[in-house]
Amino acid sequence: MKGIDPYSSLRFKEFKIFLLLRFFLVLGWSMQFIIIEWKVYSLTKDPFSLGIIGLVEIIPALSIALFAGHIVDQKEKRNLLLWIIFLFSIVSFGFFLLSSAFISNSWSQNHILFSIYGLVFLGGLLRAFFGPTIFSLIALIVPKKDYPNAATWSSSTWQMASILGPAIAGFTINWIGVHQSLFIVITLTILSFLLGIAIERKPVLNPKIGESIINSLKEGLHFVFKTKAILGALSLDMVAVLFGGAVALLPVFAQDILKVGSEGFGLLRAAPAIGAFLTMVITAYKPISKNAGKKLLIAVFGFGLSIILFGLSNIFWISLLALFISGLTDGFSMVIRQTILQLKTPDNMRGRVASVNSMFVGSSNELGAFESGFTAKLMGTVPAVIFGGTMTLITVVTTSLCSPSFRKLDLKVEEFK
């Protein structure tokens, strides 16, 4: 790989500001999600309630995803991102005020739960716009030749924040409580907003400003479904994430199976992100290109095996290792998917393509959380996790047998220019 500069995208000042912005925002976002998960399960002791969190977030995120992509392609990206961050800070402030009711016991359990679900719903609306805006903005900050490197570092930043967020939340819940932990989330959101102001406004590259929503959405969907490399990677990732959603049940494992408390819960939540972050760093120095299809299938198969191992384990360090491996393998599929998307997507369609990506993969995180909560309710927590891992393995084998062309997929940058 002679001649590859692993820091090429980091040589642009605005991209470094963008990475710092994304780090603070995702750190706050991931902390908030962990805090809410912990509180909901502490209130209900019902794994299905954790699944409901995923369901109420996916409903708005999935239902308006394509519309959000259309809006992103029509609007200036920097200001749109600032609006998203501002509205997210309002949601975070709502959780902060609601946490006062946790302390005073002035509200009934049902009132608190429904209020939490309502705020999560609003967060899902914002998420529908966040992914396409971030994806589109990257392409306006760095030149095309640096897209793969920028995608890797952007994903690495997301993973680093995802590592620290759960770990910090686990410790702060124990040290200073839910209320003050949520105040930290608000502070991080404000920092990300201030950083966003330092990024200059960007040109709108869509030549079809004012195009009807119907035509716009049809064009975006047609592009994704005719581009086999994108469709195959999205489909495989979607099923793996959908059935491998063991992370949603971590409060149950931490409190009732492994009995490691909030600090252990934070470490369990951070373990997959640590593995994925390590993958991101490796691929920045040694990009995945040759036999990318085969490597993706192997990675997702390894992800399924690690989920099964986690479900079978009742020893904390083995559970941590299994989750670490799940993140390590998931990181490879993320890098391959993001590289394909960045290289193959025209500038004027980035918002819509990223929205389809969020429908396939991003939203399947929440749908996977609901699936895990539902199956845990039906068959028990451990069998539900094992079932999910097994379904992932079956999907990989089926894809490998039914799609020989996908096994031959390569990621040579010059082919996408």
C-alpha positions as CSV (number, residue, x, y, z in Angstrom):
1,M,0.0,0.0,0.0
2,K,2.9,2.3,-0.8
3,G,2.0,6.0,-1.2
4,I,-1.1,5.9,1.0
5,D,-1.4,8.8,3.4
6,P,-3.4,7.7,6.4
7,Y,-3.9,11.3,7.6
8,S,-4.8,12.9,4.2
9,S,-8.2,14.1,5.3
10,L,-6.9,15.4,8.6
11,R,-4.8,18.0,6.8
12,F,-8.0,20.0,6.2
13,K,-8.8,22.4,9.2
14,E,-12.6,22.3,8.7
15,F,-12.5,18.5,8.7
16,K,-10.7,18.4,12.1
17,I,-13.4,20.8,13.4
18,F,-16.1,18.6,12.0
19,L,-14.6,15.5,13.7
20,L,-14.4,17.3,17.1
21,L,-18.0,18.4,16.6
22,R,-19.1,14.9,15.8
23,F,-17.2,13.5,18.7
24,F,-18.9,15.8,21.3
25,L,-22.3,15.2,19.8
26,V,-22.1,11.5,19.6
27,L,-20.5,11.3,23.1
28,G,-23.5,13.2,24.5
29,W,-25.9,11.2,22.4
30,S,-24.5,7.8,23.5
31,M,-24.3,8.9,27.1
32,Q,-27.9,10.0,27.1
33,F,-29.1,6.7,25.5
34,I,-27.3,4.6,28.1
35,I,-28.6,6.7,31.0
36,I,-32.2,6.4,29.7
37,E,-31.8,2.6,29.1
38,W,-30.5,2.2,32.7
39,K,-33.3,4.2,34.2
40,V,-36.0,2.5,32.2
41,Y,-34.9,-1.0,33.2
42,S,-34.4,0.0,36.8
43,L,-38.0,1.3,36.9
44,T,-39.6,-1.7,35.1
45,K,-37.3,-4.7,35.4
46,D,-38.9,-5.7,32.0
47,P,-36.6,-6.4,29.0
48,F,-39.6,-5.5,26.7
49,S,-39.5,-1.9,28.0
50,L,-36.0,-1.7,26.5
51,G,-37.3,-2.9,23.2
52,I,-40.0,-0.2,23.3
53,I,-37.2,2.4,23.5
54,G,-35.9,1.2,20.1
55,L,-39.4,1.0,18.6
56,V,-40.4,4.6,19.5
57,E,-37.1,5.9,18.0
58,I,-37.4,3.9,14.8
59,I,-41.0,4.9,14.0
60,P,-40.2,8.5,13.3
61,A,-36.7,7.8,12.0
62,L,-38.0,5.3,9.5
63,S,-41.2,7.0,8.5
64,I,-39.6,10.3,7.5
65,A,-36.2,9.1,6.4
66,L,-36.7,9.5,2.7
67,F,-38.4,12.9,3.2
68,A,-35.4,14.0,5.3
69,G,-33.0,12.9,2.6
70,H,-34.9,15.1,0.1
71,I,-34.7,18.1,2.4
72,V,-31.0,17.6,3.0
73,D,-30.3,17.6,-0.7
74,Q,-32.3,20.8,-1.1
75,K,-30.7,22.8,1.8
76,E,-27.4,24.2,2.9
77,K,-25.7,21.6,5.0
78,R,-23.8,23.6,7.7
79,N,-26.9,25.5,8.9
80,L,-29.0,22.4,8.7
81,L,-26.6,20.6,11.0
82,L,-26.7,23.5,13.5
83,W,-30.5,23.4,13.6
84,I,-30.3,19.6,14.3
85,I,-27.8,20.1,17.2
86,F,-29.9,23.0,18.6
87,L,-33.1,20.9,18.6
88,F,-31.2,17.9,20.1
89,S,-30.1,20.1,22.9
90,I,-33.8,20.9,23.6
91,V,-34.5,17.2,23.8
92,S,-31.6,16.7,26.2
93,F,-32.8,19.5,28.3
94,G,-36.2,17.8,28.4
95,F,-34.6,14.6,29.8
96,F,-32.7,16.7,32.3
97,L,-35.9,18.3,33.6
98,L,-37.6,14.9,33.6
99,S,-34.8,13.5,35.7
100,S,-36.0,15.8,38.5
101,A,-39.1,13.7,38.7
102,F,-36.8,10.6,39.1
103,I,-35.4,12.2,42.2
104,S,-38.5,13.7,43.8
105,N,-40.8,10.8,43.0
106,S,-43.4,13.4,42.1
107,W,-44.6,11.5,39.1
108,S,-45.9,8.0,38.7
109,Q,-43.9,5.3,37.0
110,N,-46.2,5.3,33.9
111,H,-45.9,9.1,33.6
112,I,-42.2,9.0,33.7
113,L,-42.0,6.1,31.1
114,F,-44.4,7.8,28.7
115,S,-42.5,11.0,29.0
116,I,-39.2,9.2,28.3
117,Y,-40.7,7.5,25.2
118,G,-42.0,10.8,24.0
119,L,-38.6,12.5,24.1
120,V,-37.0,9.4,22.5
121,F,-39.6,9.8,19.7
122,L,-38.5,13.4,19.1
123,G,-34.9,12.3,19.1
124,G,-35.8,9.8,16.4
125,L,-37.2,12.6,14.3
126,L,-33.8,14.4,14.5
127,R,-31.9,11.3,13.8
128,A,-33.6,11.0,10.4
129,F,-32.0,14.3,9.4
130,F,-28.6,13.9,11.2
131,G,-27.2,11.0,9.2
132,P,-27.8,12.4,5.8
133,T,-26.6,15.8,6.8
134,I,-23.3,14.5,8.2
135,F,-22.8,12.2,5.2
136,S,-23.4,15.1,2.8
137,L,-21.2,17.6,4.7
138,I,-18.1,15.4,4.6
139,A,-18.1,15.5,0.8
140,L,-18.2,19.3,0.9
141,I,-15.2,19.6,3.3
142,V,-12.6,17.2,1.7
143,P,-11.8,16.5,-2.0
144,K,-13.1,13.3,-3.6
145,K,-9.7,11.6,-3.6
146,D,-9.8,11.8,0.2
147,Y,-13.4,10.5,0.6
148,P,-12.4,6.9,1.7
149,N,-9.9,8.3,4.3
150,A,-12.4,10.9,5.5
151,A,-15.1,8.2,5.9
152,T,-12.7,6.1,7.9
153,W,-11.7,8.9,10.3
154,S,-15.3,10.0,10.6
155,S,-16.4,6.5,11.5
156,S,-13.5,6.2,13.9
157,T,-14.5,9.4,15.7
158,W,-18.1,8.0,16.0
159,Q,-16.7,4.8,17.4
160,M,-14.4,6.6,19.9
161,A,-17.3,8.6,21.2
162,S,-19.4,5.4,21.3
163,I,-16.6,3.8,23.4
164,L,-16.4,6.6,25.9
165,G,-20.1,7.5,26.1
166,P,-21.3,4.2,27.6
167,A,-18.3,3.9,29.9
168,I,-18.6,7.5,31.1
169,A,-22.3,7.2,31.6
170,G,-21.9,3.9,33.5
171,F,-19.5,5.6,36.0
172,T,-21.3,8.9,36.3
173,I,-24.6,7.2,37.0
174,N,-22.8,5.5,39.9
175,W,-20.9,8.6,41.0
176,I,-23.2,11.6,40.5
177,G,-26.5,10.1,39.6
178,V,-28.8,10.3,36.5
179,H,-29.7,14.0,36.9
180,Q,-26.1,15.4,36.9
181,S,-25.1,12.9,34.2
182,L,-27.8,14.4,31.9
183,F,-26.4,17.8,32.6
184,I,-23.1,16.6,31.1
185,V,-25.0,15.6,28.0
186,I,-26.3,19.2,27.6
187,T,-22.8,20.6,28.0
188,L,-21.4,18.4,25.3
189,T,-24.3,19.4,22.9
190,I,-23.5,23.1,23.5
191,L,-19.8,22.5,22.7
192,S,-20.7,20.7,19.4
193,F,-23.0,23.6,18.4
194,L,-20.2,26.2,19.0
195,L,-17.8,24.1,16.9
196,G,-20.4,24.0,14.1
197,I,-20.4,27.8,13.9
198,A,-16.6,27.6,13.0
199,I,-17.4,25.7,9.8
200,E,-18.3,27.9,6.8
201,R,-21.5,27.6,4.9
202,K,-21.3,25.3,1.9
203,P,-22.8,25.5,-1.6
204,V,-25.9,23.5,-2.5
205,L,-24.8,21.3,-5.4
206,N,-28.2,19.9,-6.3
207,P,-29.2,21.3,-9.7
208,K,-32.8,20.3,-9.1
209,I,-33.7,22.8,-6.4
210,G,-37.5,22.8,-6.0
211,E,-38.0,19.4,-7.6
212,S,-41.1,17.6,-6.4
213,I,-40.7,15.3,-3.4
214,I,-42.2,12.3,-5.3
215,N,-39.7,12.6,-8.2
216,S,-36.8,13.3,-5.9
217,L,-37.5,10.2,-3.8
218,K,-38.1,8.0,-6.8
219,E,-34.7,9.0,-8.2
220,G,-32.9,8.2,-4.9
221,L,-34.5,4.8,-4.5
222,H,-33.9,3.9,-8.1
223,F,-30.2,4.8,-7.8
224,V,-29.8,2.6,-4.7
225,F,-31.6,-0.4,-6.0
226,K,-29.8,-0.4,-9.4
227,T,-26.3,-0.1,-7.7
228,K,-25.7,-3.7,-6.7
229,A,-22.6,-3.1,-4.5
230,I,-24.6,-0.6,-2.4
231,L,-27.7,-2.7,-2.2
232,G,-25.8,-5.9,-1.3
233,A,-23.8,-4.3,1.5
234,L,-26.8,-2.5,3.0
235,S,-28.9,-5.7,2.9
236,L,-26.3,-7.8,4.6
237,D,-25.6,-5.2,7.3
238,M,-29.3,-4.7,7.9
239,V,-30.1,-8.3,8.7
240,A,-27.0,-8.7,10.8
241,V,-27.8,-5.6,12.9
242,L,-31.5,-6.5,13.1
243,F,-30.9,-10.0,14.5
244,G,-27.6,-9.3,16.3
245,G,-29.2,-6.6,18.6
246,A,-27.9,-8.2,21.8
247,V,-26.6,-4.8,23.0
248,A,-30.2,-3.7,23.7
249,L,-30.4,-6.4,26.4
250,L,-27.2,-5.4,28.2
251,P,-29.1,-3.8,31.2
252,V,-30.6,-7.3,31.8
253,F,-27.2,-9.0,31.5
254,A,-25.5,-6.4,33.7
255,Q,-28.1,-6.4,36.5
256,D,-29.5,-9.9,36.5
257,I,-27.1,-12.3,34.8
258,L,-23.6,-11.0,35.2
259,K,-24.5,-8.9,38.2
260,V,-21.8,-6.2,37.5
261,G,-23.8,-3.0,38.3
262,S,-23.8,0.3,36.3
263,E,-20.0,0.4,35.9
264,G,-19.9,-3.1,34.4
265,F,-22.8,-2.1,32.2
266,G,-20.8,0.9,30.9
267,L,-17.9,-1.4,30.1
268,L,-20.2,-3.9,28.4
269,R,-21.7,-1.1,26.2
270,A,-18.2,0.2,25.4
271,A,-16.7,-3.1,24.4
272,P,-18.2,-3.4,20.9
273,A,-17.2,0.2,20.1
274,I,-13.6,-0.5,21.3
275,G,-13.4,-3.4,18.8
276,A,-14.9,-1.3,16.0
277,F,-12.6,1.6,16.7
278,L,-9.5,-0.7,16.5
279,T,-10.8,-1.8,13.1
280,M,-11.1,1.8,12.0
281,V,-7.5,2.6,13.0
282,I,-6.2,-0.4,11.2
283,T,-8.1,0.3,8.0
284,A,-6.9,3.9,8.0
285,Y,-3.3,2.5,7.5
286,K,-4.3,-0.5,5.5
287,P,-7.5,0.2,3.5
288,I,-9.7,-2.7,2.5
289,S,-9.8,-3.2,-1.3
290,K,-9.0,-6.7,-2.5
291,N,-11.7,-9.4,-1.9
292,A,-13.8,-6.9,0.0
293,G,-17.0,-9.0,-0.6
294,K,-15.4,-12.1,0.9
295,K,-14.0,-10.2,3.8
296,L,-17.4,-8.6,4.5
297,L,-19.1,-12.0,4.6
298,I,-16.4,-13.4,6.9
299,A,-16.7,-10.4,9.2
300,V,-20.5,-10.7,9.5
301,F,-20.2,-14.4,10.1
302,G,-17.7,-13.7,12.9
303,F,-20.1,-11.1,14.3
304,G,-22.9,-13.7,14.5
305,L,-20.5,-16.2,16.3
306,S,-19.5,-13.5,18.8
307,I,-23.2,-12.8,19.6
308,I,-23.9,-16.4,20.3
309,L,-20.8,-16.6,22.5
310,F,-22.0,-13.6,24.5
311,G,-25.5,-15.2,24.9
312,L,-23.9,-18.4,26.3
313,S,-21.5,-16.7,28.7
314,N,-22.2,-16.0,32.4
315,I,-18.6,-14.9,33.0
316,F,-18.0,-11.1,32.8
317,W,-14.6,-11.2,31.0
318,I,-15.8,-13.7,28.4
319,S,-18.8,-11.5,27.8
320,L,-16.6,-8.5,27.4
321,L,-14.4,-10.4,24.9
322,A,-17.4,-11.6,22.9
323,L,-18.7,-8.0,22.6
324,F,-15.2,-6.7,21.7
325,I,-15.1,-9.3,18.8
326,S,-18.6,-8.3,17.7
327,G,-17.4,-4.7,17.4
328,L,-14.1,-5.7,15.7
329,T,-16.0,-7.6,13.0
330,D,-18.8,-5.1,12.7
331,G,-16.2,-2.4,12.1
332,F,-15.0,-4.1,8.9
333,S,-18.5,-4.1,7.4
334,M,-19.0,-0.4,8.4
335,V,-15.8,0.6,6.7
336,I,-16.6,-1.3,3.5
337,R,-20.2,0.1,3.4
338,Q,-19.2,3.7,4.1
339,T,-16.4,3.6,1.4
340,I,-18.8,2.3,-1.2
341,L,-21.4,4.9,-0.3
342,Q,-18.9,7.8,-0.4
343,L,-17.4,6.8,-3.7
344,K,-20.5,5.7,-5.6
345,T,-22.9,8.4,-4.6
346,P,-23.2,11.6,-6.8
347,D,-23.0,14.9,-4.8
348,N,-26.6,15.9,-5.6
349,M,-28.0,12.6,-4.2
350,R,-26.0,12.2,-1.0
351,G,-28.9,13.1,1.3
352,R,-31.3,10.7,-0.3
353,V,-28.8,7.8,-0.5
354,A,-27.7,8.4,3.1
355,S,-31.4,8.3,4.1
356,V,-31.9,4.9,2.4
357,N,-28.7,3.8,4.3
358,S,-30.3,4.9,7.6
359,M,-33.5,3.0,6.7
360,F,-31.5,-0.2,6.0
361,V,-28.9,-0.1,8.7
362,G,-29.3,2.8,11.1
363,S,-32.9,2.2,11.8
364,S,-32.3,-1.6,12.1
365,N,-30.4,-0.8,15.3
366,E,-33.7,0.3,16.9
367,L,-35.7,-2.4,15.2
368,G,-33.1,-4.9,16.4
369,A,-33.6,-3.5,19.9
370,F,-37.3,-4.1,19.6
371,E,-36.8,-7.6,18.2
372,S,-34.4,-8.4,21.0
373,G,-36.8,-7.1,23.7
374,F,-39.8,-9.0,22.1
375,T,-38.0,-12.3,21.7
376,A,-36.6,-12.0,25.2
377,K,-40.1,-11.6,26.4
378,L,-41.2,-14.7,24.5
379,M,-38.3,-17.1,25.0
380,G,-36.1,-15.6,27.7
381,T,-33.0,-13.3,27.5
382,V,-30.3,-15.8,26.7
383,P,-32.3,-17.8,24.1
384,A,-33.2,-14.5,22.4
385,V,-29.5,-13.5,22.0
386,I,-28.5,-17.0,20.7
387,F,-31.5,-16.9,18.3
388,G,-30.3,-13.5,16.9
389,G,-26.7,-14.7,16.4
390,T,-27.9,-17.9,14.7
391,M,-30.1,-15.9,12.3
392,T,-27.1,-13.8,11.4
393,L,-25.1,-16.9,10.5
394,I,-27.9,-18.2,8.3
395,T,-28.1,-14.9,6.5
396,V,-24.4,-14.9,5.7
397,V,-24.5,-18.4,4.4
398,T,-27.5,-17.7,2.3
399,T,-26.0,-14.5,0.8
400,S,-22.8,-16.3,0.0
401,L,-24.6,-19.1,-1.9
402,C,-27.1,-16.9,-3.7
403,S,-24.9,-14.0,-4.7
404,P,-21.6,-15.2,-6.2
405,S,-21.0,-11.7,-7.6
406,F,-21.0,-10.2,-4.2
407,R,-18.3,-12.6,-3.1
408,K,-16.1,-11.1,-5.8
409,L,-16.6,-7.5,-4.8
410,D,-13.4,-5.4,-4.8
411,L,-13.0,-1.8,-3.6
412,K,-10.4,-0.3,-6.0
413,V,-10.7,3.5,-5.7
414,E,-9.9,4.1,-9.4
415,E,-13.0,2.0,-10.4
416,F,-15.2,4.6,-8.7
417,K,-13.7,7.8,-10.1
